[in-house]
């Protein structure tokens, strides 16, 4: 069974729903409090990190709850951006994925 098969996606629906509900609740509350609005790109990124954490490691990174990206994930994001700018390619088995796994274990 593949990662994107109907069975796999159905099995992960509750994870997606839980993360999406937390995201909508938090963003809704914050947007009502802040007259200037919020940076939706940052909040979507935090939601993505939490969702990926849930799916890959069985628990989220707390981005939505804390309203910020943990330092380790921020460093990972910065490294990915730097790699993209310099054209550096990392092996997914020994590079970025390994670094993310190391970061996730530090929480």
N, C-alpha and C positions, 0 to 999 in steps of 0.2 A: 504494500500500500504506500503510495507516494505522499509527500508532505502536503500536496495541494489536492489530494483526492477528495471527493465529496465526504467520505467517511472521516478523514483527518480534519477537514474544516469543520464538520459538524461537532466533532469531539472538542474542538477548541472554541466553539461559539460562546460558551459561558465565560471563558477568559476574556475574550474580546468585549463581550457585553459588560462585564464587571469593570474593566479598565475604561471603557467608553462612558459608562455611567459616572464613574469617579471624575473623569475629565469634564463632562458636561456640568456636573454639580459644582465643581471648583471654579470653572470658567464663568459659569452663570453668576455665582456669588461675587466673584472678583469684579466682573464687568459692571455689576450694579453698584459696587462701592466706589469704583474709580471712574470719575466723570470723563477723563481723557481716554478711557479704554484700556485695552491690554494688548500686548504683543502676541497675537495669535500664533505666529510662527514659532516662538519659543515654547508656547504651551502645547502645540502639536508635536514638537520635538520631544518634550517631556513625556507626553502621552505615548509616543513611539518607543522611547526607552523603557517605560514601564511595561508596555505591552510585550516588547521583545524579551525583557527580563522574565516576565511571567511565563512566556512560552519556552524560553531556552533554559531557565534555571529554576522555575517553579515558584519564584517570588519576584515582585517588582522591585525597582530601585528606589521607590519612594519619591520620585520626582514630582508627581502631582500633589501628593500629601504635603511635601515640604515646600513646594513652589519653586524648586530650583534643581538644577542638574548637579549631582554629586561631583566632586572634584575629579575623581578617577574617570568618570564618563566624559567630563568636559575635556580632560587631557586626551582621551581616546578620540573624541570628535576633532580636537585641534590637530592631532597627529594625522588623522585621515585627510583633513584639509591640506596640511602641509605636504603630505604624500601626493595628493592630487596636483598641487601646484608645481611640485618638482618632478612629477612623472614617475615617482617611486612606486614600484609594484611589489606587494608583499604576498608571500604564499599564504593562502587562507589556512593552511594547516599549522604554520609556524609563526605567522605574523599577526595580523589584526585580530583574528579570532582568538588566538592564544592570549594576546594582550587583554582583550575584553574578558576572557575567562578569569585571568589573574585579577583584574579590577573587580569583577563581580564577587570573587571570593573574599575580597577585602571588606565587604559590607557586613 
